[in-house]
Amino acid sequence: MEFTAMDEAIDWLKRHRQEVLVGTIVTAAGATFIVVSAGAGVLVLAPLVLMTQSESTPEGAVCGERK
């Protein structure tokens, strides 16, 4: 789903909360979010960057490595 403003996305989610699946990707105002459940039927738009994990190890982060 794609919206030009956050208000549009929030209004749409409020009206369609029964139809939206957890894990749905939503683009609003140029940012990407994922729908997550916060319990008790509450849906939250979480920034997708929070759900990603870096596969690379920062330089110098290996245990025991010294420069």
CHARMM internal coordinates of N, CA and C (Angstrom, degrees):
IC EDIT
DIST 1 N 1 CA 1.4404
DIST 1 CA 1 C 1.5147
ANGL 1 N 1 CA 1 C 108.34
DIST 1 C 2 N 1.3135
ANGL 1 CA 1 C 2 N 116.43
DIHE 1 N 1 CA 1 C 2 N 148.70
DIST 2 N 2 CA 1.4580
ANGL 1 C 2 N 2 CA 120.43
DIHE 1 CA 1 C 2 N 2 CA -179.61
DIST 2 CA 2 C 1.5256
ANGL 2 N 2 CA 2 C 109.55
DIHE 1 C 2 N 2 CA 2 C -138.13
DIST 2 C 3 N 1.3176
ANGL 2 CA 2 C 3 N 115.58
DIHE 2 N 2 CA 2 C 3 N 132.51
DIST 3 N 3 CA 1.4603
ANGL 2 C 3 N 3 CA 122.86
DIHE 2 CA 2 C 3 N 3 CA 179.71
DIST 3 CA 3 C 1.5222
ANGL 3 N 3 CA 3 C 108.50
DIHE 2 C 3 N 3 CA 3 C -130.44
DIST 3 C 4 N 1.3298
ANGL 3 CA 3 C 4 N 116.62
DIHE 3 N 3 CA 3 C 4 N 150.02
DIST 4 N 4 CA 1.4648
ANGL 3 C 4 N 4 CA 119.55
DIHE 3 CA 3 C 4 N 4 CA -179.70
DIST 4 CA 4 C 1.5192
ANGL 4 N 4 CA 4 C 112.18
DIHE 3 C 4 N 4 CA 4 C -85.20
DIST 4 C 5 N 1.3280
ANGL 4 CA 4 C 5 N 117.93
DIHE 4 N 4 CA 4 C 5 N -17.95
DIST 5 N 5 CA 1.4670
ANGL 4 C 5 N 5 CA 121.27
DIHE 4 CA 4 C 5 N 5 CA -179.46
DIST 5 CA 5 C 1.5252
ANGL 5 N 5 CA 5 C 109.76
DIHE 4 C 5 N 5 CA 5 C -141.59
DIST 5 C 6 N 1.3218
ANGL 5 CA 5 C 6 N 116.73
DIHE 5 N 5 CA 5 C 6 N 151.04
DIST 6 N 6 CA 1.4667
ANGL 5 C 6 N 6 CA 121.56
DIHE 5 CA 5 C 6 N 6 CA 179.18
DIST 6 CA 6 C 1.5216
ANGL 6 N 6 CA 6 C 111.65
DIHE 5 C 6 N 6 CA 6 C -60.91
DIST 6 C 7 N 1.3274
ANGL 6 CA 6 C 7 N 117.51
DIHE 6 N 6 CA 6 C 7 N -38.98
DIST 7 N 7 CA 1.4672
ANGL 6 C 7 N 7 CA 120.37
DIHE 6 CA 6 C 7 N 7 CA -179.34
DIST 7 CA 7 C 1.5245
ANGL 7 N 7 CA 7 C 111.30
DIHE 6 C 7 N 7 CA 7 C -58.44
DIST 7 C 8 N 1.3382
ANGL 7 CA 7 C 8 N 116.81
DIHE 7 N 7 CA 7 C 8 N -40.12
DIST 8 N 8 CA 1.4633
ANGL 7 C 8 N 8 CA 120.81
DIHE 7 CA 7 C 8 N 8 CA 177.93
DIST 8 CA 8 C 1.5250
ANGL 8 N 8 CA 8 C 110.57
DIHE 7 C 8 N 8 CA 8 C -62.19
DIST 8 C 9 N 1.3233
ANGL 8 CA 8 C 9 N 116.88
DIHE 8 N 8 CA 8 C 9 N -44.18
DIST 9 N 9 CA 1.4630
ANGL 8 C 9 N 9 CA 121.48
DIHE 8 CA 8 C 9 N 9 CA -179.11
DIST 9 CA 9 C 1.5235
ANGL 9 N 9 CA 9 C 110.90
DIHE 8 C 9 N 9 CA 9 C -63.94
DIST 9 C 10 N 1.3090
ANGL 9 CA 9 C 10 N 117.11
DIHE 9 N 9 CA 9 C 10 N -44.70
DIST 10 N 10 CA 1.4671
ANGL 9 C 10 N 10 CA 121.18
DIHE 9 CA 9 C 10 N 10 CA -179.40
DIST 10 CA 10 C 1.5192
ANGL 10 N 10 CA 10 C 110.79
DIHE 9 C 10 N 10 CA 10 C -64.71
DIST 10 C 11 N 1.3294
ANGL 10 CA 10 C 11 N 117.33
DIHE 10 N 10 CA 10 C 11 N -44.66
DIST 11 N 11 CA 1.4695
ANGL 10 C 11 N 11 CA 120.61
DIHE 10 CA 10 C 11 N 11 CA 178.16
DIST 11 CA 11 C 1.5243
ANGL 11 N 11 CA 11 C 110.98
DIHE 10 C 11 N 11 CA 11 C -60.27
DIST 11 C 12 N 1.3390
ANGL 11 CA 11 C 12 N 116.53
DIHE 11 N 11 CA 11 C 12 N -43.96
DIST 12 N 12 CA 1.4630
ANGL 11 C 12 N 12 CA 120.35
DIHE 11 CA 11 C 12 N 12 CA -179.84
DIST 12 CA 12 C 1.5244
ANGL 12 N 12 CA 12 C 110.57
DIHE 11 C 12 N 12 CA 12 C -62.79
DIST 12 C 13 N 1.3354
ANGL 12 CA 12 C 13 N 117.02
DIHE 12 N 12 CA 12 C 13 N -44.23
DIST 13 N 13 CA 1.4658
ANGL 12 C 13 N 13 CA 120.41
DIHE 12 CA 12 C 13 N 13 CA 179.52
DIST 13 CA 13 C 1.5237
ANGL 13 N 13 CA 13 C 111.99
DIHE 12 C 13 N 13 CA 13 C -62.80
DIST 13 C 14 N 1.3144
ANGL 13 CA 13 C 14 N 117.20
DIHE 13 N 13 CA 13 C 14 N -38.48
DIST 14 N 14 CA 1.4662
ANGL 13 C 14 N 14 CA 120.42
DIHE 13 CA 13 C 14 N 14 CA 178.09
DIST 14 CA 14 C 1.5229
ANGL 14 N 14 CA 14 C 111.20
DIHE 13 C 14 N 14 CA 14 C -62.31
DIST 14 C 15 N 1.3329
ANGL 14 CA 14 C 15 N 116.72
DIHE 14 N 14 CA 14 C 15 N -39.56
DIST 15 N 15 CA 1.4693
ANGL 14 C 15 N 15 CA 121.04
DIHE 14 CA 14 C 15 N 15 CA -178.22
DIST 15 CA 15 C 1.5262
ANGL 15 N 15 CA 15 C 112.88
DIHE 14 C 15 N 15 CA 15 C -77.66
DIST 15 C 16 N 1.3216
ANGL 15 CA 15 C 16 N 118.31
DIHE 15 N 15 CA 15 C 16 N -23.56
DIST 16 N 16 CA 1.4632
ANGL 15 C 16 N 16 CA 121.97
DIHE 15 CA 15 C 16 N 16 CA -173.94
DIST 16 CA 16 C 1.5256
ANGL 16 N 16 CA 16 C 113.16
DIHE 15 C 16 N 16 CA 16 C -122.81
DIST 16 C 17 N 1.3032
ANGL 16 CA 16 C 17 N 118.02
DIHE 16 N 16 CA 16 C 17 N 28.16
DIST 17 N 17 CA 1.4689
ANGL 16 C 17 N 17 CA 120.16
DIHE 16 CA 16 C 17 N 17 CA -174.81
DIST 17 CA 17 C 1.5268
ANGL 17 N 17 CA 17 C 113.34
DIHE 16 C 17 N 17 CA 17 C -59.96
DIST 17 C 18 N 1.3340
ANGL 17 CA 17 C 18 N 118.30
DIHE 17 N 17 CA 17 C 18 N -27.45
DIST 18 N 18 CA 1.4677
ANGL 17 C 18 N 18 CA 120.68
DIHE 17 CA 17 C 18 N 18 CA 179.40
DIST 18 CA 18 C 1.5290
ANGL 18 N 18 CA 18 C 112.21
DIHE 17 C 18 N 18 CA 18 C -74.44
DIST 18 C 19 N 1.3404
ANGL 18 CA 18 C 19 N 117.24
DIHE 18 N 18 CA 18 C 19 N -26.06
DIST 19 N 19 CA 1.4603
ANGL 18 C 19 N 19 CA 121.24
DIHE 18 CA 18 C 19 N 19 CA -176.44
DIST 19 CA 19 C 1.5316
ANGL 19 N 19 CA 19 C 113.49
DIHE 18 C 19 N 19 CA 19 C -91.75
DIST 19 C 20 N 1.3202
ANGL 19 CA 19 C 20 N 117.47
DIHE 19 N 19 CA 19 C 20 N -19.19
DIST 20 N 20 CA 1.4660
ANGL 19 C 20 N 20 CA 121.08
DIHE 19 CA 19 C 20 N 20 CA -175.12
DIST 20 CA 20 C 1.5249
ANGL 20 N 20 CA 20 C 109.79
DIHE 19 C 20 N 20 CA 20 C -79.72
DIST 20 C 21 N 1.3220
ANGL 20 CA 20 C 21 N 115.85
DIHE 20 N 20 CA 20 C 21 N 132.99
DIST 21 N 21 CA 1.4541
ANGL 20 C 21 N 21 CA 121.15
DIHE 20 CA 20 C 21 N 21 CA 177.45
DIST 21 CA 21 C 1.5213
ANGL 21 N 21 CA 21 C 110.20
DIHE 20 C 21 N 21 CA 21 C -94.52
DIST 21 C 22 N 1.3252
ANGL 21 CA 21 C 22 N 116.06
DIHE 21 N 21 CA 21 C 22 N 141.51
DIST 22 N 22 CA 1.4612
ANGL 21 C 22 N 22 CA 120.26
DIHE 21 CA 21 C 22 N 22 CA 173.52
DIST 22 CA 22 C 1.5255
ANGL 22 N 22 CA 22 C 106.79
DIHE 21 C 22 N 22 CA 22 C -61.35
DIST 22 C 23 N 1.3103
ANGL 22 CA 22 C 23 N 116.59
DIHE 22 N 22 CA 22 C 23 N 134.44
DIST 23 N 23 CA 1.4560
ANGL 22 C 23 N 23 CA 121.54
DIHE 22 CA 22 C 23 N 23 CA -177.68
DIST 23 CA 23 C 1.5162
ANGL 23 N 23 CA 23 C 113.08
DIHE 22 C 23 N 23 CA 23 C 101.68
DIST 23 C 24 N 1.3437
ANGL 23 CA 23 C 24 N 116.86
DIHE 23 N 23 CA 23 C 24 N -5.77
DIST 24 N 24 CA 1.4582
ANGL 23 C 24 N 24 CA 120.68
DIHE 23 CA 23 C 24 N 24 CA 178.03
DIST 24 CA 24 C 1.5211
ANGL 24 N 24 CA 24 C 109.63
DIHE 23 C 24 N 24 CA 24 C -65.56
DIST 24 C 25 N 1.3284
ANGL 24 CA 24 C 25 N 116.71
DIHE 24 N 24 CA 24 C 25 N 135.89
DIST 25 N 25 CA 1.4606
ANGL 24 C 25 N 25 CA 122.69
DIHE 24 CA 24 C 25 N 25 CA 177.82
DIST 25 CA 25 C 1.5221
ANGL 25 N 25 CA 25 C 108.28
DIHE 24 C 25 N 25 CA 25 C -90.40
DIST 25 C 26 N 1.3246
ANGL 25 CA 25 C 26 N 116.29
DIHE 25 N 25 CA 25 C 26 N 129.77
DIST 26 N 26 CA 1.4630
ANGL 25 C 26 N 26 CA 122.64
DIHE 25 CA 25 C 26 N 26 CA -179.36
DIST 26 CA 26 C 1.5277
ANGL 26 N 26 CA 26 C 108.31
DIHE 25 C 26 N 26 CA 26 C -125.94
DIST 26 C 27 N 1.3322
ANGL 26 CA 26 C 27 N 116.49
DIHE 26 N 26 CA 26 C 27 N 131.08
DIST 27 N 27 CA 1.4598
ANGL 26 C 27 N 27 CA 121.04
DIHE 26 CA 26 C 27 N 27 CA 173.94
DIST 27 CA 27 C 1.5183
ANGL 27 N 27 CA 27 C 107.37
DIHE 26 C 27 N 27 CA 27 C -107.55
DIST 27 C 28 N 1.3236
ANGL 27 CA 27 C 28 N 116.34
DIHE 27 N 27 CA 27 C 28 N 122.39
DIST 28 N 28 CA 1.4661
ANGL 27 C 28 N 28 CA 121.53
DIHE 27 CA 27 C 28 N 28 CA -179.38
DIST 28 CA 28 C 1.5161
ANGL 28 N 28 CA 28 C 108.60
DIHE 27 C 28 N 28 CA 28 C -137.75
DIST 28 C 29 N 1.3100
ANGL 28 CA 28 C 29 N 115.71
DIHE 28 N 28 CA 28 C 29 N 128.11
DIST 29 N 29 CA 1.4670
ANGL 28 C 29 N 29 CA 122.35
DIHE 28 CA 28 C 29 N 29 CA 178.30
DIST 29 CA 29 C 1.5271
ANGL 29 N 29 CA 29 C 111.93
DIHE 28 C 29 N 29 CA 29 C 55.10
DIST 29 C 30 N 1.3332
ANGL 29 CA 29 C 30 N 116.95
DIHE 29 N 29 CA 29 C 30 N 34.55
DIST 30 N 30 CA 1.4550
ANGL 29 C 30 N 30 CA 121.26
DIHE 29 CA 29 C 30 N 30 CA 176.77
DIST 30 CA 30 C 1.5178
ANGL 30 N 30 CA 30 C 115.20
DIHE 29 C 30 N 30 CA 30 C 83.29
DIST 30 C 31 N 1.3176
ANGL 30 CA 30 C 31 N 118.41
DIHE 30 N 30 CA 30 C 31 N 0.06
DIST 31 N 31 CA 1.4638
ANGL 30 C 31 N 31 CA 122.03
DIHE 30 CA 30 C 31 N 31 CA 178.59
DIST 31 CA 31 C 1.5272
ANGL 31 N 31 CA 31 C 109.25
DIHE 30 C 31 N 31 CA 31 C -111.98
DIST 31 C 32 N 1.3265
ANGL 31 CA 31 C 32 N 116.66
DIHE 31 N 31 CA 31 C 32 N 151.53
DIST 32 N 32 CA 1.4581
ANGL 31 C 32 N 32 CA 121.18
DIHE 31 CA 31 C 32 N 32 CA -178.51
DIST 32 CA 32 C 1.5230
ANGL 32 N 32 CA 32 C 109.84
DIHE 31 C 32 N 32 CA 32 C -105.87
DIST 32 C 33 N 1.3345
ANGL 32 CA 32 C 33 N 114.44
DIHE 32 N 32 CA 32 C 33 N 133.38
DIST 33 N 33 CA 1.4601
ANGL 32 C 33 N 33 CA 121.93
DIHE 32 CA 32 C 33 N 33 CA -178.54
DIST 33 CA 33 C 1.5219
ANGL 33 N 33 CA 33 C 108.75
DIHE 32 C 33 N 33 CA 33 C -128.14
DIST 33 C 34 N 1.3237
ANGL 33 CA 33 C 34 N 115.63
DIHE 33 N 33 CA 33 C 34 N 162.07
DIST 34 N 34 CA 1.4562
ANGL 33 C 34 N 34 CA 121.73
DIHE 33 CA 33 C 34 N 34 CA 173.54
DIST 34 CA 34 C 1.5252
ANGL 34 N 34 CA 34 C 107.01
DIHE 33 C 34 N 34 CA 34 C -124.73
DIST 34 C 35 N 1.3317
ANGL 34 CA 34 C 35 N 116.08
DIHE 34 N 34 CA 34 C 35 N 141.07
DIST 35 N 35 CA 1.4604
ANGL 34 C 35 N 35 CA 120.77
DIHE 34 CA 34 C 35 N 35 CA 179.60
DIST 35 CA 35 C 1.5236
ANGL 35 N 35 CA 35 C 107.79
DIHE 34 C 35 N 35 CA 35 C -80.99
DIST 35 C 36 N 1.3341
ANGL 35 CA 35 C 36 N 116.54
DIHE 35 N 35 CA 35 C 36 N 124.08
DIST 36 N 36 CA 1.4632
ANGL 35 C 36 N 36 CA 122.31
DIHE 35 CA 35 C 36 N 36 CA 176.90
DIST 36 CA 36 C 1.5187
ANGL 36 N 36 CA 36 C 108.59
DIHE 35 C 36 N 36 CA 36 C -124.87
DIST 36 C 37 N 1.3212
ANGL 36 CA 36 C 37 N 116.17
DIHE 36 N 36 CA 36 C 37 N 157.94
DIST 37 N 37 CA 1.4552
ANGL 36 C 37 N 37 CA 121.29
DIHE 36 CA 36 C 37 N 37 CA 178.74
DIST 37 CA 37 C 1.5206
ANGL 37 N 37 CA 37 C 109.11
DIHE 36 C 37 N 37 CA 37 C -98.53
DIST 37 C 38 N 1.3297
ANGL 37 CA 37 C 38 N 115.41
DIHE 37 N 37 CA 37 C 38 N 132.55
DIST 38 N 38 CA 1.4657
ANGL 37 C 38 N 38 CA 120.45
DIHE 37 CA 37 C 38 N 38 CA 178.39
DIST 38 CA 38 C 1.5254
ANGL 38 N 38 CA 38 C 110.44
DIHE 37 C 38 N 38 CA 38 C -105.11
DIST 38 C 39 N 1.3120
ANGL 38 CA 38 C 39 N 117.19
DIHE 38 N 38 CA 38 C 39 N 19.17
DIST 39 N 39 CA 1.4562
ANGL 38 C 39 N 39 CA 122.02
DIHE 38 CA 38 C 39 N 39 CA 179.74
DIST 39 CA 39 C 1.5136
ANGL 39 N 39 CA 39 C 112.15
DIHE 38 C 39 N 39 CA 39 C 86.02
DIST 39 C 40 N 1.3097
ANGL 39 CA 39 C 40 N 116.57
DIHE 39 N 39 CA 39 C 40 N 159.16
DIST 40 N 40 CA 1.4703
ANGL 39 C 40 N 40 CA 124.07
DIHE 39 CA 39 C 40 N 40 CA 178.42
DIST 40 CA 40 C 1.5249
ANGL 40 N 40 CA 40 C 112.34
DIHE 39 C 40 N 40 CA 40 C 54.26
DIST 40 C 41 N 1.3307
ANGL 40 CA 40 C 41 N 117.26
DIHE 40 N 40 CA 40 C 41 N 32.08
DIST 41 N 41 CA 1.4568
ANGL 40 C 41 N 41 CA 121.32
DIHE 40 CA 40 C 41 N 41 CA 177.28
DIST 41 CA 41 C 1.5109
ANGL 41 N 41 CA 41 C 115.35
DIHE 40 C 41 N 41 CA 41 C 76.97
DIST 41 C 42 N 1.3236
ANGL 41 CA 41 C 42 N 117.66
DIHE 41 N 41 CA 41 C 42 N 10.21
DIST 42 N 42 CA 1.4641
ANGL 41 C 42 N 42 CA 121.34
DIHE 41 CA 41 C 42 N 42 CA -179.50
DIST 42 CA 42 C 1.5248
ANGL 42 N 42 CA 42 C 109.12
DIHE 41 C 42 N 42 CA 42 C -86.13
DIST 42 C 43 N 1.3336
ANGL 42 CA 42 C 43 N 116.37
DIHE 42 N 42 CA 42 C 43 N 128.02
DIST 43 N 43 CA 1.4612
ANGL 42 C 43 N 43 CA 121.47
DIHE 42 CA 42 C 43 N 43 CA 176.08
DIST 43 CA 43 C 1.5165
ANGL 43 N 43 CA 43 C 109.36
DIHE 42 C 43 N 43 CA 43 C -103.06
DIST 43 C 44 N 1.3249
ANGL 43 CA 43 C 44 N 116.25
DIHE 43 N 43 CA 43 C 44 N 139.27
DIST 44 N 44 CA 1.4607
ANGL 43 C 44 N 44 CA 122.11
DIHE 43 CA 43 C 44 N 44 CA -178.23
DIST 44 CA 44 C 1.5249
ANGL 44 N 44 CA 44 C 108.59
DIHE 43 C 44 N 44 CA 44 C -127.72
DIST 44 C 45 N 1.3353
ANGL 44 CA 44 C 45 N 116.34
DIHE 44 N 44 CA 44 C 45 N 139.15
DIST 45 N 45 CA 1.4604
ANGL 44 C 45 N 45 CA 121.16
DIHE 44 CA 44 C 45 N 45 CA 171.97
DIST 45 CA 45 C 1.5250
ANGL 45 N 45 CA 45 C 107.29
DIHE 44 C 45 N 45 CA 45 C -90.64
DIST 45 C 46 N 1.3260
ANGL 45 CA 45 C 46 N 116.81
DIHE 45 N 45 CA 45 C 46 N 107.04
DIST 46 N 46 CA 1.4665
ANGL 45 C 46 N 46 CA 121.39
DIHE 45 CA 45 C 46 N 46 CA 179.61
DIST 46 CA 46 C 1.5255
ANGL 46 N 46 CA 46 C 108.75
DIHE 45 C 46 N 46 CA 46 C -99.42
DIST 46 C 47 N 1.3311
ANGL 46 CA 46 C 47 N 117.90
DIHE 46 N 46 CA 46 C 47 N 134.54
DIST 47 N 47 CA 1.4661
ANGL 46 C 47 N 47 CA 119.52
DIHE 46 CA 46 C 47 N 47 CA 177.12
DIST 47 CA 47 C 1.5274
ANGL 47 N 47 CA 47 C 110.09
DIHE 46 C 47 N 47 CA 47 C -56.35
DIST 47 C 48 N 1.3156
ANGL 47 CA 47 C 48 N 116.87
DIHE 47 N 47 CA 47 C 48 N 132.53
DIST 48 N 48 CA 1.4621
ANGL 47 C 48 N 48 CA 121.01
DIHE 47 CA 47 C 48 N 48 CA -176.03
DIST 48 CA 48 C 1.5186
ANGL 48 N 48 CA 48 C 112.19
DIHE 47 C 48 N 48 CA 48 C -61.07
DIST 48 C 49 N 1.3158
ANGL 48 CA 48 C 49 N 118.62
DIHE 48 N 48 CA 48 C 49 N -28.51
DIST 49 N 49 CA 1.4627
ANGL 48 C 49 N 49 CA 121.62
DIHE 48 CA 48 C 49 N 49 CA 179.97
DIST 49 CA 49 C 1.5301
ANGL 49 N 49 CA 49 C 111.00
DIHE 48 C 49 N 49 CA 49 C -60.50
DIST 49 C 50 N 1.3297
ANGL 49 CA 49 C 50 N 118.33
DIHE 49 N 49 CA 49 C 50 N -26.97
DIST 50 N 50 CA 1.4630
ANGL 49 C 50 N 50 CA 121.03
DIHE 49 CA 49 C 50 N 50 CA 177.93
DIST 50 CA 50 C 1.5197
ANGL 50 N 50 CA 50 C 112.01
DIHE 49 C 50 N 50 CA 50 C -70.85
DIST 50 C 51 N 1.3291
ANGL 50 CA 50 C 51 N 116.90
DIHE 50 N 50 CA 50 C 51 N -20.31
DIST 51 N 51 CA 1.4551
ANGL 50 C 51 N 51 CA 121.42
DIHE 50 CA 50 C 51 N 51 CA -176.52
DIST 51 CA 51 C 1.5251
ANGL 51 N 51 CA 51 C 112.92
DIHE 50 C 51 N 51 CA 51 C -95.46
DIST 51 C 52 N 1.3162
ANGL 51 CA 51 C 52 N 117.90
DIHE 51 N 51 CA 51 C 52 N -1.57
DIST 52 N 52 CA 1.4613
ANGL 51 C 52 N 52 CA 120.34
DIHE 51 CA 51 C 52 N 52 CA -178.24
DIST 52 CA 52 C 1.5190
ANGL 52 N 52 CA 52 C 110.52
DIHE 51 C 52 N 52 CA 52 C -97.65
DIST 52 C 53 N 1.3143
ANGL 52 CA 52 C 53 N 115.02
DIHE 52 N 52 CA 52 C 53 N 158.08
DIST 53 N 53 CA 1.4590
ANGL 52 C 53 N 53 CA 120.33
DIHE 52 CA 52 C 53 N 53 CA 179.43
DIST 53 CA 53 C 1.5160
ANGL 53 N 53 CA 53 C 107.82
DIHE 52 C 53 N 53 CA 53 C -133.35
DIST 53 C 54 N 1.2929
ANGL 53 CA 53 C 54 N 116.18
DIHE 53 N 53 CA 53 C 54 N 134.34
DIST 54 N 54 CA 1.4571
ANGL 53 C 54 N 54 CA 120.84
DIHE 53 CA 53 C 54 N 54 CA 178.91
DIST 54 CA 54 C 1.5199
ANGL 54 N 54 CA 54 C 109.71
DIHE 53 C 54 N 54 CA 54 C -74.06
DIST 54 C 55 N 1.3184
ANGL 54 CA 54 C 55 N 116.06
DIHE 54 N 54 CA 54 C 55 N 133.42
DIST 55 N 55 CA 1.4655
ANGL 54 C 55 N 55 CA 121.09
DIHE 54 CA 54 C 55 N 55 CA 177.84
DIST 55 CA 55 C 1.5223
ANGL 55 N 55 CA 55 C 111.53
DIHE 54 C 55 N 55 CA 55 C -88.32
DIST 55 C 56 N 1.3197
ANGL 55 CA 55 C 56 N 117.12
DIHE 55 N 55 CA 55 C 56 N -17.28
DIST 56 N 56 CA 1.4623
ANGL 55 C 56 N 56 CA 119.72
DIHE 55 CA 55 C 56 N 56 CA -177.45
DIST 56 CA 56 C 1.5211
ANGL 56 N 56 CA 56 C 110.56
DIHE 55 C 56 N 56 CA 56 C -90.84
DIST 56 C 57 N 1.3094
ANGL 56 CA 56 C 57 N 115.40
DIHE 56 N 56 CA 56 C 57 N 153.28
DIST 57 N 57 CA 1.4535
ANGL 56 C 57 N 57 CA 122.01
DIHE 56 CA 56 C 57 N 57 CA 177.11
DIST 57 CA 57 C 1.5199
ANGL 57 N 57 CA 57 C 107.92
DIHE 56 C 57 N 57 CA 57 C -101.70
DIST 57 C 58 N 1.3236
ANGL 57 CA 57 C 58 N 117.76
DIHE 57 N 57 CA 57 C 58 N 124.93
DIST 58 N 58 CA 1.4680
ANGL 57 C 58 N 58 CA 119.33
DIHE 57 CA 57 C 58 N 58 CA 179.12
DIST 58 CA 58 C 1.5227
ANGL 58 N 58 CA 58 C 110.93
DIHE 57 C 58 N 58 CA 58 C -58.82
DIST 58 C 59 N 1.3136
ANGL 58 CA 58 C 59 N 116.13
DIHE 58 N 58 CA 58 C 59 N 146.34
DIST 59 N 59 CA 1.4584
ANGL 58 C 59 N 59 CA 121.33
DIHE 58 CA 58 C 59 N 59 CA 179.84
DIST 59 CA 59 C 1.5233
ANGL 59 N 59 CA 59 C 109.86
DIHE 58 C 59 N 59 CA 59 C -57.76
DIST 59 C 60 N 1.3241
ANGL 59 CA 59 C 60 N 116.25
DIHE 59 N 59 CA 59 C 60 N 130.99
DIST 60 N 60 CA 1.4555
ANGL 59 C 60 N 60 CA 120.91
DIHE 59 CA 59 C 60 N 60 CA 179.23
DIST 60 CA 60 C 1.5189
ANGL 60 N 60 CA 60 C 113.76
DIHE 59 C 60 N 60 CA 60 C 86.21
DIST 60 C 61 N 1.3294
ANGL 60 CA 60 C 61 N 117.54
DIHE 60 N 60 CA 60 C 61 N 4.01
DIST 61 N 61 CA 1.4582
ANGL 60 C 61 N 61 CA 120.05
DIHE 60 CA 60 C 61 N 61 CA -176.80
DIST 61 CA 61 C 1.5250
ANGL 61 N 61 CA 61 C 112.59
DIHE 60 C 61 N 61 CA 61 C -92.35
DIST 61 C 62 N 1.3189
ANGL 61 CA 61 C 62 N 117.58
DIHE 61 N 61 CA 61 C 62 N -4.52
DIST 62 N 62 CA 1.4532
ANGL 61 C 62 N 62 CA 121.00
DIHE 61 CA 61 C 62 N 62 CA -179.83
DIST 62 CA 62 C 1.5238
ANGL 62 N 62 CA 62 C 108.46
DIHE 61 C 62 N 62 CA 62 C -74.14
DIST 62 C 63 N 1.3153
ANGL 62 CA 62 C 63 N 116.41
DIHE 62 N 62 CA 62 C 63 N 132.50
DIST 63 N 63 CA 1.4569
ANGL 62 C 63 N 63 CA 122.01
DIHE 62 CA 62 C 63 N 63 CA -176.80
DIST 63 CA 63 C 1.5280
ANGL 63 N 63 CA 63 C 110.99
DIHE 62 C 63 N 63 CA 63 C -56.96
DIST 63 C 64 N 1.2950
ANGL 63 CA 63 C 64 N 117.04
DIHE 63 N 63 CA 63 C 64 N 128.86
DIST 64 N 64 CA 1.4492
ANGL 63 C 64 N 64 CA 122.60
DIHE 63 CA 63 C 64 N 64 CA 176.74
DIST 64 CA 64 C 1.5162
ANGL 64 N 64 CA 64 C 114.57
DIHE 63 C 64 N 64 CA 64 C 87.73
DIST 64 C 65 N 1.3092
ANGL 64 CA 64 C 65 N 117.70
DIHE 64 N 64 CA 64 C 65 N -7.23
DIST 65 N 65 CA 1.4652
ANGL 64 C 65 N 65 CA 120.21
DIHE 64 CA 64 C 65 N 65 CA -179.16
DIST 65 CA 65 C 1.5200
ANGL 65 N 65 CA 65 C 109.73
DIHE 64 C 65 N 65 CA 65 C -79.16
DIST 65 C 66 N 1.3211
ANGL 65 CA 65 C 66 N 116.27
DIHE 65 N 65 CA 65 C 66 N 131.36
DIST 66 N 66 CA 1.4612
ANGL 65 C 66 N 66 CA 121.17
DIHE 65 CA 65 C 66 N 66 CA 178.22
DIST 66 CA 66 C 1.5101
ANGL 66 N 66 CA 66 C 109.08
DIHE 65 C 66 N 66 CA 66 C -126.65
DIST 66 C 67 N 1.3118
ANGL 66 CA 66 C 67 N 115.18
DIHE 66 N 66 CA 66 C 67 N 149.41
DIST 67 N 67 CA 1.4682
ANGL 66 C 67 N 67 CA 120.13
DIHE 66 CA 66 C 67 N 67 CA 177.75
DIST 67 CA 67 C 1.4925
ANGL 67 N 67 CA 67 C 109.43
DIHE 66 C 67 N 67 CA 67 C -109.70
END
COOR INIT
IC SEED 1 N 1 CA 1 C
IC BUILD
